[in-house]
């Protein structure tokens, strides 16, 4: 059987989540899809998919096979479109996962990228938690963190600065903290994905960890921003998200001598050696975009 077709069938099964879905997408009989999958597993010498009545999921060997099949498809597209054009005209769909405030930050860069490479389409998934790149078919996950598993493949895209702030209405009702330790007397709204209710700050070159507590936590900074604007409390927010409201006076920056720890903006992907050109060019453009953006 044709290996290129078998690779395309396997990729489509994973993308659609079922052999019926793959058959419909490829206009192929289900029995033929089953035969191609069986041949793929015969070539691999092992099972590539866990099968259940509800869903299909990749085995460890299947994850490796998927990357190889995607690379095979990419090579075939490059050959079909001419080697000279492959670098200049990347194509295909990219799936990118990132938090909402990052999505708002990178949207101009993405739109510029799509205008430059019109044969690429991009599916932007607004997610705050870590995702399984293979199972969820994510090409690039953008996360804000300084703590990455050493086994994860990632490229630093930029840095994220934060600001401690509150609304004038909240400060009028509760007072304005002058020292970091006074935050314990206030309702501090927390970003749930940071885990412990401690804000890491830098005070005149010395690292301090300030315990905080409040009546609201969320895994989306946009929710916290809206709560702060509604006099809900004090929050540590991405500077880029808070900046327009600080300028307008709707928010007030607090504790100027205590600087929140900067976090890295990381681009996480599956493989260094089998990266589609469209993805590599997107990452390069994101790095340039973050360099030119005060995030």
RAZI-V770355 format. One record per pair of residues at least 24 apart in sequence whose ideal C-beta (glycine too) atoms are under 10 Angstrom apart, sorted by sequence separation. I is the first residue (numbers start at 1). GAP is how many residues later the second one is. D is the distance in whole Angstrom. If there is no record, write none. Layout:
BEGIN
I:GAP:D
I:GAP:D
END
This chain:
BEGIN
9:24:6
12:24:10
13:24:6
41:24:9
44:24:9
102:24:9
103:24:10
164:24:9
179:24:9
188:24:4
190:24:6
192:24:10
193:24:9
212:24:8
236:24:6
9:25:10
40:25:7
92:25:10
101:25:10
187:25:9
188:25:6
189:25:5
190:25:10
192:25:5
193:25:9
194:25:10
236:25:10
238:25:9
265:25:6
9:26:9
10:26:7
90:26:10
91:26:8
94:26:6
95:26:10
96:26:6
97:26:9
98:26:7
100:26:5
102:26:10
184:26:8
186:26:8
187:26:8
188:26:4
189:26:8
190:26:7
191:26:7
192:26:6
193:26:5
210:26:10
225:26:9
5:27:10
9:27:4
10:27:7
13:27:9
90:27:5
91:27:9
92:27:8
93:27:7
94:27:7
95:27:8
96:27:7
97:27:8
98:27:8
99:27:7
100:27:9
101:27:10
181:27:9
183:27:6
184:27:6
186:27:9
187:27:5
188:27:9
189:27:5
190:27:4
191:27:7
192:27:4
193:27:9
8:28:9
9:28:7
88:28:10
89:28:7
91:28:4
92:28:6
93:28:5
94:28:5
95:28:5
96:28:5
97:28:4
98:28:7
99:28:7
100:28:8
180:28:6
182:28:10
183:28:8
184:28:7
186:28:8
187:28:6
188:28:9
189:28:7
190:28:8
191:28:7
192:28:9
193:28:9
6:29:9
7:29:9
10:29:10
40:29:8
88:29:9
89:29:9
90:29:7
91:29:6
92:29:8
93:29:7
94:29:7
95:29:8
96:29:7
97:29:8
98:29:7
99:29:5
162:29:9
180:29:10
181:29:7
183:29:5
184:29:7
187:29:8
188:29:10
189:29:8
190:29:10
191:29:8
6:30:5
9:30:9
10:30:5
19:30:9
89:30:6
90:30:6
91:30:9
93:30:6
94:30:9
95:30:6
96:30:10
97:30:5
98:30:9
99:30:9
180:30:5
181:30:9
183:30:9
191:30:6
265:30:7
1:31:10
5:31:7
6:31:8
9:31:8
10:31:9
89:31:9
96:31:10
97:31:9
179:31:10
180:31:10
183:31:10
192:31:10
6:32:10
19:32:9
97:32:9
180:32:9
189:32:10
191:32:9
192:32:10
263:32:10
3:33:10
6:33:6
7:33:8
18:33:10
97:33:9
191:33:6
262:33:10
1:34:7
2:34:9
5:34:10
6:34:5
10:34:10
14:34:9
22:34:10
97:34:5
189:34:9
190:34:8
1:35:6
13:35:9
14:35:8
21:35:10
164:35:8
189:35:5
199:35:10
201:35:9
3:36:9
13:36:7
18:36:10
95:36:10
97:36:8
106:36:7
189:36:9
199:36:10
200:36:10
1:37:9
2:37:9
3:37:9
6:37:8
17:37:10
18:37:8
19:37:8
105:37:10
162:37:9
164:37:8
199:37:6
1:38:5
10:38:7
17:38:6
18:38:6
81:38:9
95:38:9
162:38:10
189:38:6
1:39:9
10:39:9
17:39:6
97:39:8
103:39:9
162:39:10
189:39:6
3:40:8
16:40:9
17:40:9
98:40:10
102:40:5
187:40:10
1:41:10
95:41:8
97:41:5
102:41:9
1:42:9
14:42:8
77:42:10
95:42:6
96:42:7
97:42:9
98:42:8
102:42:7
194:42:9
13:43:7
14:43:9
95:43:5
96:43:7
97:43:7
98:43:7
99:43:8
101:43:9
189:43:6
190:43:9
14:44:7
93:44:9
94:44:9
95:44:5
96:44:5
97:44:4
98:44:4
99:44:8
187:44:10
189:44:5
191:44:8
13:45:10
94:45:5
95:45:8
96:45:8
97:45:7
98:45:8
99:45:7
187:45:7
188:45:6
189:45:7
190:45:8
191:45:7
210:45:9
93:46:9
94:46:7
95:46:9
96:46:7
97:46:9
98:46:9
164:46:10
187:46:4
188:46:5
189:46:4
190:46:9
191:46:9
92:47:9
144:47:10
186:47:7
187:47:7
188:47:7
189:47:9
191:47:10
14:48:8
145:48:9
147:48:10
164:48:10
186:48:5
187:48:10
188:48:8
189:48:9
210:48:8
13:49:10
14:49:10
144:49:9
145:49:9
143:50:9
144:50:10
208:50:7
210:50:10
14:51:9
15:51:10
106:51:9
183:51:7
243:51:8
10:52:8
14:52:6
106:52:10
203:52:9
209:52:10
243:52:10
13:53:10
105:53:9
183:53:10
204:53:7
240:53:8
11:54:10
146:54:9
201:54:8
203:54:6
204:54:9
205:54:10
207:54:8
240:54:7
241:54:9
10:55:7
11:55:7
14:55:9
102:55:9
105:55:9
202:55:9
203:55:5
204:55:9
239:55:8
240:55:5
10:56:7
14:56:10
102:56:10
199:56:10
201:56:9
202:56:7
203:56:8
239:56:7
12:57:10
174:57:9
177:57:8
201:57:4
202:57:4
238:57:7
7:58:9
10:58:10
11:58:5
102:58:8
170:58:8
173:58:7
176:58:10
201:58:6
202:58:8
7:59:9
10:59:5
11:59:6
101:59:9
162:59:9
170:59:10
172:59:9
174:59:8
199:59:9
200:59:10
201:59:6
202:59:7
9:60:9
10:60:10
165:60:9
167:60:10
169:60:9
170:60:9
171:60:9
174:60:9
200:60:7
201:60:7
202:60:9
7:61:8
8:61:8
11:61:9
167:61:6
169:61:9
170:61:4
199:61:7
200:61:4
7:62:4
10:62:10
11:62:7
166:62:6
167:62:6
169:62:4
170:62:7
199:62:8
200:62:10
6:63:8
7:63:8
128:63:9
129:63:10
130:63:9
165:63:7
166:63:10
167:63:7
168:63:9
169:63:10
170:63:6
171:63:9
200:63:10
7:64:9
8:64:9
128:64:9
129:64:7
165:64:10
167:64:5
170:64:7
4:65:9
7:65:5
8:65:6
128:65:6
166:65:8
167:65:8
3:66:9
6:66:10
7:66:6
166:66:9
167:66:9
67:67:8
70:67:10
166:67:7
167:67:9
4:68:6
8:68:9
66:68:6
166:68:4
186:68:10
3:69:7
4:69:8
7:69:9
63:69:9
66:69:10
70:69:9
165:69:7
166:69:7
194:69:10
63:70:9
64:70:9
164:70:6
165:70:7
4:71:9
63:71:5
66:71:9
164:71:8
165:71:8
183:71:9
4:72:6
62:72:8
63:72:8
163:72:9
164:72:5
165:72:6
182:72:10
183:72:8
62:73:10
162:73:9
163:73:7
164:73:8
182:73:9
58:74:9
60:74:10
162:74:5
163:74:6
165:74:9
180:74:10
57:75:10
162:75:6
163:75:8
180:75:6
183:75:9
58:76:6
162:76:6
163:76:5
176:76:8
178:76:9
179:76:8
57:77:10
58:77:6
144:77:9
161:77:8
162:77:6
163:77:10
165:77:6
177:77:6
178:77:8
180:77:9
15:78:9
57:78:6
160:78:6
161:78:4
162:78:10
163:78:9
164:78:9
167:78:9
176:78:7
177:78:6
179:78:9
180:78:5
56:79:10
160:79:8
161:79:8
162:79:9
163:79:5
176:79:9
178:79:9
179:79:8
15:80:10
55:80:10
160:80:8
162:80:8
163:80:8
165:80:8
171:80:10
165:81:7
168:81:7
169:81:10
170:81:10
171:81:6
177:81:10
167:82:10
168:82:8
170:82:9
163:83:7
167:83:7
168:83:8
171:83:8
167:84:6
168:84:6
165:85:10
166:85:7
167:85:7
165:86:5
166:86:6
165:87:6
166:87:9
163:88:9
164:88:10
165:88:5
166:88:6
164:89:7
165:89:6
128:90:9
129:90:7
163:90:5
164:90:5
165:90:10
128:91:5
163:91:8
164:91:5
127:92:10
128:92:6
163:92:10
164:92:9
128:93:9
163:93:10
99:94:9
126:94:9
144:94:8
164:94:7
164:95:9
126:96:10
163:96:9
164:96:7
162:97:9
163:97:7
161:98:9
162:98:4
161:99:7
162:99:8
160:100:10
161:100:9
162:100:8
160:101:10
161:101:6
162:101:8
160:102:7
161:102:8
159:103:5
160:103:5
159:104:7
160:104:7
158:105:10
159:105:6
160:105:5
158:106:8
159:106:7
157:107:8
158:107:4
156:108:6
157:108:5
158:108:9
156:109:7
157:109:7
158:109:9
154:110:9
156:110:6
157:110:5
155:111:7
156:111:8
154:112:5
155:112:5
154:113:6
155:113:8
152:114:8
153:114:9
154:114:5
155:114:8
146:115:7
153:115:7
154:115:7
146:116:8
147:116:9
148:116:8
152:116:6
153:116:6
146:117:6
147:117:9
152:117:9
153:117:7
155:117:9
17:118:10
104:118:9
145:118:6
146:118:5
148:118:6
153:118:7
101:119:8
102:119:10
144:119:5
145:119:7
147:119:10
149:119:10
153:119:6
14:120:8
17:120:10
99:120:9
100:120:6
101:120:5
143:120:9
144:120:7
145:120:9
146:120:9
148:120:8
153:120:10
14:121:8
99:121:7
100:121:7
101:121:6
143:121:9
144:121:6
145:121:6
15:122:6
99:122:7
100:122:5
143:122:8
144:122:8
153:122:9
14:123:7
99:123:9
100:123:9
142:123:7
143:123:5
145:123:10
101:124:8
142:124:7
143:124:8
141:125:8
142:125:6
143:125:6
155:125:10
11:126:9
141:126:8
142:126:8
157:126:8
140:127:6
141:127:4
140:128:7
141:128:8
155:128:6
158:128:8
140:129:5
141:129:10
155:129:9
157:129:5
158:129:7
138:130:9
139:130:7
140:130:9
157:130:6
158:130:10
160:130:9
138:131:9
139:131:8
155:131:9
156:131:8
157:131:10
158:131:8
159:131:8
138:132:8
155:132:7
157:132:8
158:132:3
105:133:9
157:133:5
158:133:7
161:133:8
104:134:10
156:134:9
157:134:9
158:134:10
161:134:7
105:135:6
133:135:7
140:135:10
158:135:7
159:135:10
160:135:5
101:136:9
102:136:9
104:136:8
105:136:9
133:136:7
134:136:7
139:136:9
158:136:10
159:136:7
101:137:5
104:137:8
131:137:9
133:137:5
139:137:7
158:137:6
102:138:9
130:138:8
133:138:10
157:138:9
99:139:9
101:139:7
102:139:10
139:139:8
140:139:6
101:140:5
139:140:5
100:141:9
101:141:10
142:141:10
140:142:7
139:143:8
140:143:7
139:144:10
142:144:8
140:146:8
142:148:10
144:151:9
120:156:9
122:156:9
120:157:10
121:157:10
120:158:5
106:159:9
119:159:9
120:159:9
105:160:9
117:160:9
122:160:8
117:161:7
120:161:8
120:162:8
102:163:7
117:164:7
113:165:9
116:165:8
117:165:9
99:166:10
98:167:9
113:168:7
114:168:9
117:168:9
98:169:9
113:169:6
116:169:8
96:171:9
97:171:9
113:171:10
110:172:8
113:172:5
96:173:10
109:173:9
112:173:7
113:173:8
110:175:8
106:176:10
109:176:6
110:176:8
112:176:10
113:176:9
109:177:6
112:177:8
109:178:10
106:179:9
109:179:8
110:179:9
106:180:6
109:180:3
105:181:10
108:181:7
109:181:8
94:182:8
107:182:10
96:183:9
106:183:6
109:183:9
92:184:6
94:184:6
95:184:10
102:184:10
105:184:8
106:184:8
108:184:10
109:184:8
91:185:9
92:185:9
93:185:9
94:185:6
105:185:8
108:185:9
90:186:7
91:186:9
92:186:5
96:186:8
90:187:4
91:187:7
92:187:9
94:187:10
106:187:9
89:188:9
90:188:4
94:188:6
98:188:10
102:188:10
105:188:6
88:189:10
89:189:10
90:189:8
106:189:9
87:190:7
90:190:8
96:190:9
105:190:6
86:191:7
90:191:6
90:192:9
88:193:10
102:193:8
87:194:9
101:194:9
78:198:10
77:199:9
78:199:8
70:200:9
71:200:9
74:200:8
77:200:10
70:201:9
74:201:9
71:202:9
72:202:10
74:202:5
67:203:6
68:203:10
71:203:4
73:203:9
74:203:7
66:204:9
67:204:6
70:204:7
71:204:9
74:204:9
69:205:10
70:205:10
71:205:8
74:205:10
67:206:9
68:206:7
70:206:7
63:207:9
64:207:10
67:207:5
66:208:10
67:208:10
64:210:10
END
